[in-house]
Amino acid sequence: QVQLVESGGGLVQAGGSLRLSCAASGLTTTSFAMGWFRQAPGKEREFVAAIGWSTGSTHHADSVAGRFSISRDNAKSTVHLEMNSLKPEDTAVYYCAADYRPLGGVPRNPGDYDYWGQGTQVTVSS
């Protein structure tokens, strides 16, 4: 069983920073992608960033490019999302996700991911 556990969420002032982490277990190969998504109340789940585990290739949503950065820690089987210059509109539940990708793809669509964490709340106050 693949298990993903997010941590690092919390309350932060606008302009501040947070670092989210997602610890993965049960992944049997390195041929997978991991992504971060967020969902605010009344909104659709939104792509934030994703990374190919074996290649390190990354993609970031336009809304967070230049402010957020996804990275991986192979030794700890953990993916991070560094969030800087946070805005109130970044407030959401943030989810990490994983999907086996033997061809090395890094999808942006949440429907392409099979495994999900339970989410961590990020609240940005003004």
N, C-alpha and C positions, 0 to 999 in steps of 0.2 A: 504494500500500500504506500502510495506517495502521500507525504504529509508536508504541508507548508504552514509555517507559523510566523506571522508578522509581529513586529515589535517596534517601538520607538515613537509611536504617535503621542499626541498630547496637545496642550494649549500653548500657543506662541503668539507674540505680538507681531503685527504687520511689519515686514522688513526683516524679521528674524529668520532663523534657520532650524531645521530639524533633519535628522538622519533616520530613515526607516531601514529596518533590516527584515529579511525573510530567510529563515532557516529551513532548509529542505532536507528531507530524509526519504529513503526508499527509491530514489532515482538510481537506476542500474547502469546507465551509460552517461557519457558526457554529450551525447547528440540530442540536446534539447535546447529550447528557448525558455527564458523566463521574462515575465513582464510585470509591470505595475499598472494598475487601473484604479480609477477612483469613481465614486458615485456620491453625488450630493442629493439631498432630499428632493424628490420630484424630478430628478434628472436621470438620463440614461447613463449607463456605465461607460466611462470615457477612458480611452487609451492615454497613458502617460509616458511610458518608456518601456523598452524591451532590450534584451541582450541575448545573443547566441552564446551558449556556455563554452563551447569548445573554441570558437573563433574570437570571441570578445567583441563582435560587431554589435553596435548599438543603434537604436532609433529613439528619438524623442519627439513628442507631440509639439507642434508649433507653439501651443499655448504655454509650454514650460521650457522650451529651448532657450539655453543661455542662463536659466535659473536652476534647473534640476539636472542631475546627472546620475545615471545608473551605472553600477559597477558590480563586480563579482569577487568573491573570495573563494578560490577553488579549495583551499585547504579546509575551510570551515563549511563548505557547501552552503554558502550564504550569498544572497544578492542584497545590495544596498541601494537606497535612493536618497541621495543628498539633495535637500531642498533648501534653496537660498532665496532671499528677497521675497519671502512669502507674502501673499496677498489674501485678503478676506475671501476672495473667490476661489482660493485653493482649498477652502474648507470642504471636507468630504471624508467618507470612509475610504481608505486606501487598501487595495487588495493586491496580493501577489499571485501570480499564476505561472504554471509550467506546462510545457507540451513537448513531447518527443518530436524531433525534427531531424531525421537522418540525413536530409539533404542540406541542412544548415540554415534553413529559413528562419526568419525572425518576424512572425506575424504581428499585426497591429489590431486585428479584430478579436474581441473577447471570445467570440464563438469558436475560434480556432484553438483555444486552450482547454485542456481536459482536466487539469488539476488546479485547485484554488485554495488559498488560505481563507481564514475567517474574517480578515480585515482588521485594520487599526484606525481609530478615529484621529483625524488631524483637524484642529480648530484654530483658525487664525483670527485674532481679534484686532480691531482697529483702535 
